[in-house]
Amino acid sequence: MRAASTLVDWTMVEDDGTLTPRDIARLRARKRREVDRAIARHRAGKVSAGTGATKVPGRAFNRLEAKLARLLDEADVDYQWQFRLGRFVYDFLLPGRNIVEVHGTYWHADPRFHDEARLTPQQKRNRVRDIRKRFAATGRGYKYRVVWEHDLEKGDVRVEDWC
């Protein structure tokens, strides 16, 4: 029998019967607090995750973007999440025309861990798209920075130095 899906936090969670109503209520309350915080930042004149005019409808933070957003919030750095520039959407726009992309180790094939000769077709496509995005941004005068999953997980990311 197929597990039913439950709408929680505006994302789908596979519910195999282990999510209790209390768990679902907790997840929704946490998301509500996150949204309230974003609205408060927006009202204070700061643009935060999901409050910008270019937010992509229906797309939520992935785990890595959420971790970087927390670091930016802790450092009190203003940012716009999901910034559209031309045909590309970038993860974060920071003050001073700084674009920050968060790349996962596997899907974006971190060169420290993946041999060029052994990439999957999807990794190759992602690499080409990443190069095109970088050239599109730098060609329009933006500074482009990539934060790798490995560095983010190790805590080697210092957002204070970016602006």
KOLFI-112996 format. One record per residue: z, y negated, x negated of N, C-alpha, C in turn; residue in three letters. Coordinates in pm, 1 decimal, m for minus. Layout:
// residues N
Z, Y, X, Z, Y, X, Z, Y, X, ALA .
...
//
This chain:
// residues 163
0.0, 118.2, m83.9, 0.0, 0.0, 0.0, 0.0, m124.1, m88.1, MET .
m79.6, m222.2, m52.2, m95.0, m345.3, m128.4, 22.8, m438.3, m103.4, ARG .
72.7, m501.3, m211.0, 183.8, m595.0, m198.5, 135.8, m722.4, m130.8, ALA .
220.3, m777.4, m47.7, 186.5, m902.1, 21.1, 210.1, m1019.7, m71.6, ALA .
133.2, m1125.8, m52.3, 149.7, m1247.5, m131.2, 229.0, m1348.2, m50.6, SER .
313.2, m1422.2, m118.0, 394.7, m1524.0, m55.1, 365.4, m1657.0, m122.5, THR .
351.9, m1760.9, m42.7, 328.6, m1894.0, m97.2, 461.9, m1952.5, m140.3, LEU .
478.1, m1969.4, m271.2, 599.9, m2024.6, m327.9, 558.3, m2126.0, m432.8, VAL .
617.6, m2244.8, m430.6, 587.5, m2347.4, m531.0, 440.8, m2384.9, m530.8, ASP .
373.5, m2376.0, m420.9, 231.6, m2406.8, m409.9, 146.9, m2312.7, m495.6, TRP .
202.4, m2200.4, m532.8, 126.8, m2097.9, m603.8, 152.9, m1966.2, m534.2, THR .
67.9, m1871.5, m557.7, 85.2, m1741.1, m495.3, 169.8, m1652.5, m586.5, MET .
270.0, m1590.1, m529.1, 354.6, m1496.0, m601.5, 341.5, m1361.8, m531.9, VAL .
314.3, m1258.6, m610.0, 306.0, m1125.7, m551.1, 445.6, m1084.3, m505.2, GLU .
459.5, m1056.8, m377.1, 588.6, m1019.0, m321.7, 585.6, m870.3, m291.8, ASP .
649.6, m793.1, m377.5, 655.9, m648.1, m356.5, 785.2, m610.5, m286.7, ASP .
847.5, m707.9, m220.6, 971.7, m683.1, m149.8, 1094.1, m721.0, m231.2, GLY .
1074.0, m764.1, m355.2, 1188.1, m797.8, m440.2, 1231.8, m942.3, m423.2, THR .
1145.9, m1027.9, m368.3, 1184.5, m1167.4, m345.7, 1262.3, m1176.9, m215.3, LEU .
1385.4, m1219.0, m227.7, 1466.5, m1238.3, m108.5, 1442.1, m1378.4, m54.5, THR .
1476.4, m1402.8, 69.9, 1462.7, m1539.4, 122.6, 1538.8, m1641.9, 38.2, PRO .
1652.1, m1600.9, m18.9, 1729.2, m1690.7, m104.8, 1651.3, m1725.0, m232.1, ARG .
1583.2, m1625.0, m290.7, 1501.6, m1649.8, m409.8, 1389.7, m1748.7, m379.4, ASP .
1324.2, m1728.0, m267.0, 1214.3, m1815.7, m227.3, 1266.4, m1957.4, m204.8, ILE .
1382.5, m1970.3, m139.9, 1441.0, m2102.9, m116.1, 1474.4, m2171.6, m248.1, ALA .
1526.2, m2095.6, m344.9, 1556.9, m2152.9, m476.6, 1430.7, m2201.3, m547.4, ARG .
1325.1, m2121.6, m542.5, 1199.2, m2160.8, m605.6, 1143.3, m2287.4, m542.4, LEU .
1146.8, m2294.4, m411.5, 1097.2, m2413.5, m342.6, 1181.9, m2535.9, m373.5, ARG .
1314.0, m2519.3, m382.0, 1402.4, m2631.8, m413.0, 1376.3, m2682.8, m554.0, ALA .
1353.9, m2591.6, m648.3, 1324.4, m2633.6, m785.7, 1194.4, m2712.3, m789.9, ARG .
1092.5, m2666.3, m718.4, 964.6, m2737.3, m716.7, 980.8, m2874.3, m651.7, LYS .
1060.7, m2879.9, m545.9, 1084.1, m3006.8, m477.9, 1150.1, m3107.3, m573.8, ARG .
1245.6, m3061.2, m655.0, 1309.9, m3149.5, m753.1, 1208.3, m3198.9, m855.3, ARG .
1117.5, m3111.1, m899.5, 1014.7, m3150.7, m995.9, 923.3, m3257.5, m935.8, GLU .
884.1, m3239.0, m811.5, 796.7, m3335.5, m745.2, 869.9, m3467.3, m725.2, VAL .
996.0, m3461.5, m684.4, 1074.6, m3583.5, m666.0, 1086.2, m3660.6, m797.3, ASP .
1105.0, m3589.2, m906.1, 1114.6, m3654.1, m1037.3, 982.0, m3721.1, m1074.0, ARG .
870.8, m3653.0, m1045.9, 739.3, m3710.7, m1075.6, 715.4, m3836.2, m992.0, ALA .
755.3, m3833.8, m867.5, 738.5, m3950.4, m780.2, 824.7, m4066.1, m829.9, ILE .
946.8, m4036.5, m873.2, 1034.9, m4141.7, m924.9, 975.6, m4204.1, m1050.9, ALA .
919.4, m4121.6, m1139.4, 855.4, m4174.2, m1260.1, 735.9, m4261.7, m1222.7, ARG .
660.9, m4218.8, m1122.6, 544.2, m4295.1, m1078.8, 587.3, m4431.1, m1023.2, HIS .
691.4, m4431.7, m942.9, 740.8, m4557.3, m885.2, 795.7, m4650.1, m992.3, ARG .
846.9, m4592.1, m1100.3, 901.0, m4673.2, m1209.8, 790.9, m4727.1, m1299.9, ALA .
667.2, m4697.6, m1265.7, 554.7, m4748.4, m1343.0, 502.7, m4651.6, m1445.9, GLY .
555.6, m4531.2, m1447.5, 508.9, m4430.6, m1540.9, 420.7, m4332.8, m1464.3, LYS .
318.6, m4283.0, m1529.6, 232.4, m4183.2, m1466.8, 273.1, m4049.0, m1522.2, VAL .
299.3, m3955.8, m1433.8, 349.9, m3826.1, m1476.5, 264.4, m3715.7, m1418.1, SER .
304.7, m3594.5, m1441.1, 229.0, m3477.8, m1398.5, 206.2, m3478.4, m1248.3, ALA .
82.3, m3464.8, m1210.0, 49.8, m3450.9, m1068.8, 49.6, m3580.4, m990.3, GLY .
77.9, m3692.6, m1054.0, 82.6, m3817.4, m979.0, m38.4, m3903.9, m1005.5, THR .
m118.7, m3868.3, m1105.0, m236.2, m3948.4, m1137.4, m346.6, m3930.6, m1035.9, GLY .
m435.1, m4026.4, m1031.1, m544.3, m4022.2, m934.6, m644.4, m3912.7, m968.6, ALA .
m642.2, m3863.9, m1092.2, m740.9, m3763.9, m1131.8, m685.5, m3622.4, m1125.5, THR .
m573.1, m3602.7, m1061.0, m516.0, m3468.3, m1051.8, m617.3, m3374.6, m986.6, LYS .
m631.7, m3257.9, m1044.6, m723.7, m3159.6, m990.2, m653.2, m3088.0, m876.0, VAL .
m704.1, m3097.6, m754.4, m635.8, m3036.2, m640.8, m625.2, m2885.3, m657.1, PRO .
m508.3, m2834.3, m623.9, m489.8, m2689.8, m620.9, m458.7, m2626.7, m754.5, GLY .
m457.1, m2701.8, m862.6, m427.8, m2642.9, m993.0, m287.6, m2682.0, m1033.6, ARG .
m205.9, m2584.8, m1066.7, m68.3, m2611.4, m1108.1, m58.1, m2606.9, m1259.2, ALA .
50.9, m2662.0, m1311.2, 79.4, m2649.5, m1452.8, 77.4, m2502.6, m1491.5, PHE .
18.2, m2471.3, m1606.0, 42.9, m2337.4, m1657.2, 170.3, m2344.8, m1740.5, ASN .
218.2, m2232.8, m1787.9, 346.3, m2226.6, m1857.5, 348.4, m2317.9, m1980.1, ARG .
240.3, m2319.6, m2056.0, 235.8, m2399.7, m2177.9, 231.0, m2549.1, m2146.8, LEU .
151.8, m2586.6, m2046.6, 146.0, m2727.2, m2006.8, 281.6, m2774.6, m1957.5, GLU .
350.9, m2689.9, m1883.0, 483.2, m2726.8, m1832.6, 580.7, m2747.3, m1948.5, ALA .
572.3, m2662.9, m2048.9, 661.5, m2676.7, m2164.6, 633.4, m2807.3, m2238.9, LYS .
506.4, m2839.4, m2258.7, 471.7, m2964.6, m2325.4, 512.3, m3084.9, m2238.8, LEU .
495.2, m3075.2, m2107.9, 535.1, m3184.4, m2018.5, 685.3, m3209.2, m2029.0, ALA .
765.3, m3103.0, m2039.1, 909.7, m3119.8, m2056.5, 940.1, m3192.7, m2187.6, ARG .
869.1, m3156.0, m2294.8, 889.5, m3224.3, m2423.3, 852.9, m3371.9, m2414.0, LEU .
742.0, m3401.3, m2344.6, 700.5, m3540.5, m2327.3, 802.6, m3618.5, m2245.4, LEU .
854.7, m3555.2, m2139.9, 956.4, m3620.7, m2057.2, 1083.7, m3646.5, m2137.3, ASP .
1125.4, m3548.3, m2217.3, 1246.4, m3564.5, m2298.4, 1230.2, m3676.6, m2400.4, GLU .
1108.8, m3692.6, m2453.1, 1081.9, m3799.3, m2550.0, 1049.3, m3932.0, m2481.2, ALA .
1050.4, m3932.5, m2348.2, 1020.2, m4050.7, m2267.3, 881.6, m4107.5, m2299.8, ASP .
784.8, m4016.3, m2311.9, 645.9, m4054.0, m2336.7, 572.4, m4053.0, m2202.9, VAL .
504.8, m4162.1, m2171.4, 423.9, m4167.7, m2049.9, 300.7, m4081.7, m2069.8, ASP .
258.8, m4014.4, m1966.2, 139.6, m3932.0, m1975.7, 75.5, m3916.2, m1839.4, TYR .
m50.5, m3881.9, m1843.6, m122.8, m3847.1, m1721.9, m170.8, m3704.7, m1740.4, GLN .
m136.7, m3621.6, m1646.6, m173.9, m3480.9, m1652.4, m310.8, m3462.2, m1587.0, TRP .
m393.5, m3375.6, m1643.4, m525.5, m3344.5, m1590.9, m613.0, m3469.7, m1585.0, GLN .
m642.8, m3523.3, m1699.9, m721.8, m3644.5, m1713.2, m869.8, m3608.2, m1717.9, PHE .
m947.8, m3665.7, m1626.8, m1090.9, m3639.5, m1623.2, m1164.7, m3745.0, m1704.3, ARG .
m1254.6, m3696.1, m1791.5, m1337.7, m3783.7, m1872.5, m1476.7, m3722.5, m1872.5, LEU .
m1568.1, m3787.5, m1803.5, m1702.0, m3729.2, m1790.5, m1695.0, m3599.8, m1711.2, GLY .
m1754.9, m3495.4, m1765.8, m1756.0, m3367.3, m1694.2, m1639.8, m3276.9, m1729.8, ARG .
m1554.0, m3321.7, m1822.0, m1442.2, m3238.9, m1867.3, m1309.6, m3290.1, m1813.1, PHE .
m1215.4, m3197.5, m1796.9, m1078.4, m3231.0, m1758.8, m989.3, m3190.1, m1875.6, VAL .
m910.1, m3284.8, m1923.6, m821.3, m3261.9, m2036.7, m678.3, m3246.4, m1986.5, TYR .
m595.2, m3176.9, m2062.4, m459.6, m3146.6, m2016.9, m373.1, m3271.3, m2002.7, ASP .
m368.1, m3355.3, m2106.4, m281.6, m3473.3, m2102.5, m351.8, m3593.6, m2164.5, PHE .
m328.6, m3710.1, m2104.0, m369.1, m3837.1, m2162.7, m240.8, m3913.4, m2192.6, LEU .
m224.5, m3952.6, m2319.2, m107.1, m4028.0, m2362.7, m148.2, m4171.7, m2391.8, LEU .
m51.7, m4261.8, m2403.4, m85.0, m4400.6, m2436.6, m161.4, m4409.6, m2568.8, PRO .
m241.2, m4511.4, m2581.9, m319.0, m4530.7, m2703.3, m443.6, m4443.3, m2708.8, GLY .
m494.2, m4405.7, m2592.6, m616.2, m4323.9, m2582.7, m604.1, m4191.9, m2659.5, ARG .
m486.8, m4127.4, m2647.6, m461.6, m3997.8, m2709.5, m477.8, m3887.7, m2605.4, ASN .
m562.8, m3792.6, m2634.2, m581.0, m3676.7, m2547.4, m516.2, m3556.8, m2615.3, ILE .
m439.6, m3480.9, m2537.7, m374.3, m3361.2, m2590.2, m416.7, m3241.9, m2506.0, VAL .
m465.9, m3140.0, m2573.5, m503.2, m3014.6, m2509.4, m405.9, m2906.5, m2555.0, GLU .
m362.7, m2821.6, m2462.8, m274.8, m2710.3, m2495.0, m359.5, m2583.7, m2490.5, VAL .
m367.1, m2514.2, m2603.9, m450.0, m2394.6, m2613.0, m364.2, m2271.3, m2633.6, HIS .
m393.1, m2169.3, m2555.2, m326.1, m2041.4, m2570.9, m383.0, m1965.1, m2690.2, GLY .
m299.4, m1885.7, m2752.1, m338.4, m1811.9, m2872.2, m452.8, m1715.6, m2844.4, THR .
m445.7, m1643.2, m2733.9, m549.4, m1542.7, m2706.5, m676.7, m1606.3, m2650.3, TYR .
m665.8, m1677.5, m2539.5, m784.9, m1724.0, m2468.6, m866.8, m1824.9, m2547.8, TRP .
m800.2, m1905.6, m2629.4, m872.9, m2003.6, m2710.0, m889.6, m1956.5, m2853.5, HIS .
m845.3, m1835.0, m2882.4, m866.3, m1767.8, m3011.5, m816.5, m1852.3, m3128.8, ALA .
m686.3, m1866.9, m3136.6, m624.6, m1940.3, m3247.9, m676.2, m1879.8, m3378.6, ASP .
m741.6, m1960.2, m3463.4, m802.7, m1907.4, m3585.8, m701.4, m1848.1, m3683.7, PRO .
m574.7, m1880.7, m3668.2, m473.0, m1821.4, m3754.6, m448.4, m1673.8, m3721.3, ARG .
m486.7, m1632.3, m3600.2, m456.2, m1496.8, m3555.7, m579.5, m1415.8, m3516.6, PHE .
m693.4, m1480.6, m3497.4, m813.2, m1411.0, m3449.8, m928.0, m1427.2, m3548.7, HIS .
m984.5, m1314.8, m3586.9, m1099.0, m1313.0, m3676.9, m1224.4, m1351.4, m3598.6, ASP .
m1302.6, m1442.5, m3653.9, m1424.1, m1492.0, m3587.9, m1519.1, m1378.7, m3550.0, GLU .
m1528.0, m1277.1, m3632.6, m1622.6, m1167.5, m3608.9, m1578.9, m1075.0, m3496.1, ALA .
m1453.3, m1082.6, m3455.8, m1402.4, m988.2, m3355.5, m1364.1, m1055.4, m3223.8, ARG .
m1419.6, m1172.1, m3195.8, m1388.0, m1242.3, m3071.5, m1457.7, m1178.0, m2952.7, LEU .
m1393.2, m1183.7, m2836.7, m1455.7, m1136.0, m2713.5, m1556.0, m1240.9, m2666.8, THR .
m1648.4, m1204.2, m2578.7, m1742.9, m1304.7, m2526.1, m1672.2, m1423.6, m2460.0, PRO .
m1561.7, m1397.9, m2388.5, m1488.4, m1506.8, m2323.6, m1426.8, m1600.3, m2427.1, GLN .
m1372.4, m1544.9, m2533.5, m1315.2, m1628.5, m2638.6, m1422.8, m1714.4, m2705.1, GLN .
m1541.0, m1656.5, m2724.7, m1651.2, m1733.3, m2783.8, m1691.8, m1848.4, m2692.6, LYS .
m1701.8, m1822.2, m2561.6, m1736.7, m1928.3, m2466.1, m1630.2, m2037.6, m2465.6, ARG .
m1504.0, m1996.0, m2469.0, m1395.6, m2094.1, m2470.0, m1399.5, m2179.0, m2596.4, ASN .
m1428.1, m2117.9, m2708.9, m1437.3, m2193.5, m2834.6, m1548.9, m2297.9, m2828.1, ARG .
m1665.1, m2258.7, m2775.1, m1777.2, m2352.2, m2763.8, m1740.2, m2467.2, m2669.7, VAL .
m1678.9, m2434.9, m2556.4, m1637.7, m2538.7, m2461.9, m1534.1, m2632.0, m2525.2, ARG .
m1440.9, m2576.2, m2601.7, m1339.6, m2657.8, m2668.3, m1403.0, m2755.6, m2766.3, ASP .
m1502.9, m2710.3, m2839.4, m1573.0, m2798.1, m2934.3, m1645.4, m2909.3, m2859.6, ILE .
m1712.1, m2874.6, m2748.7, m1781.5, m2975.6, m2668.9, m1684.4, m3078.3, m2612.2, ARG .
m1568.3, m3031.5, m2565.9, m1467.9, m3123.4, m2512.3, m1418.5, m3218.3, m2621.0, LYS .
m1394.6, m3164.7, m2739.7, m1347.1, m3249.1, m2849.7, m1449.8, m3356.5, m2883.1, ARG .
m1578.5, m3317.6, m2894.5, m1682.3, m3415.4, m2927.3, m1701.0, m3517.7, m2815.8, PHE .
m1688.7, m3475.4, m2691.2, m1702.1, m3569.4, m2579.4, m1590.6, m3673.6, m2582.9, ALA .
m1470.3, m3631.9, m2615.5, m1356.8, m3724.5, m2619.1, m1364.3, m3817.1, m2740.0, ALA .
m1388.1, m3761.2, m2857.8, m1390.7, m3845.3, m2978.6, m1511.1, m3938.4, m2977.5, THR .
m1620.1, m3895.6, m2915.9, m1737.9, m3980.8, m2904.9, m1715.8, m4101.9, m2816.6, GLY .
m1615.7, m4095.7, m2729.9, m1582.6, m4209.0, m2642.9, m1462.5, m4287.6, m2694.3, ARG .
m1421.7, m4259.1, m2815.6, m1315.3, m4337.3, m2877.2, m1174.4, m4287.3, m2853.0, GLY .
m1159.0, m4166.3, m2804.3, m1026.3, m4110.1, m2783.3, m983.3, m4030.3, m2905.9, TYR .
m853.0, m4029.1, m2931.4, m797.1, m3941.4, m3033.8, m770.0, m3807.7, m2966.0, LYS .
m803.7, m3699.8, m3034.6, m797.2, m3566.5, m2973.7, m702.3, m3479.9, m3055.1, TYR .
m607.8, m3418.8, m2987.6, m509.9, m3333.0, m3052.8, m500.5, m3200.6, m2976.6, ARG .
m489.6, m3091.6, m3051.9, m472.3, m2958.9, m2992.0, m332.8, m2909.5, m3027.0, VAL .
m261.0, m2863.1, m2926.6, m131.2, m2800.0, m2946.7, m150.7, m2651.4, m2917.7, VAL .
m122.8, m2569.1, m3016.8, m139.5, m2425.1, m3001.3, m13.1, m2361.6, m2945.1, TRP .
m32.5, m2257.3, m2866.0, 78.1, m2183.8, m2804.4, 181.3, m2141.8, m2909.2, GLU .
136.2, m2090.0, m3020.1, 227.0, m2042.6, m3124.5, 318.4, m2155.4, m3173.2, HIS .
262.7, m2272.9, m3196.2, 342.1, m2386.5, m3242.8, 439.5, m2433.9, m3135.0, ASP .
394.2, m2432.4, m3010.4, 478.7, m2475.4, m2899.0, 596.4, m2379.5, m2881.0, LEU .
570.4, m2250.4, m2892.5, 675.3, m2149.6, m2876.2, 775.1, m2153.7, m2991.7, GLU .
727.2, m2182.9, m3111.9, 815.9, m2190.3, m3228.5, 895.4, m2320.3, m3232.0, LYS .
852.8, m2419.4, m3157.7, 920.4, m2548.6, m3157.8, 871.9, m2640.4, m3268.8, GLY .
749.6, m2617.6, m3317.7, 693.2, m2698.9, m3425.8, 618.1, m2821.4, m3375.2, ASP .
636.8, m2859.5, m3250.4, 563.7, m2971.4, m3192.8, 656.2, m3092.0, m3183.2, VAL .
614.3, m3203.0, m3243.3, 692.4, m3326.9, m3240.1, 612.1, m3433.8, m3166.5, ARG .
642.2, m3451.4, m3040.0, 564.3, m3543.4, m2957.8, 595.0, m3689.5, m2989.4, VAL .
708.3, m3717.4, m3051.2, 746.6, m3854.6, m3082.0, 647.3, m3920.8, m3176.9, GLU .
580.1, m3840.8, m3259.7, 487.9, m3894.2, m3360.6, 348.6, m3923.6, m3305.1, ASP .
322.7, m3893.1, m3181.1, 187.5, m3901.4, m3127.5, 148.6, m4040.1, m3079.4, TRP .
242.3, m4121.7, m3041.6, 208.1, m4251.5, m2982.5, 246.1, m4366.5, m3073.1, CYS .
//
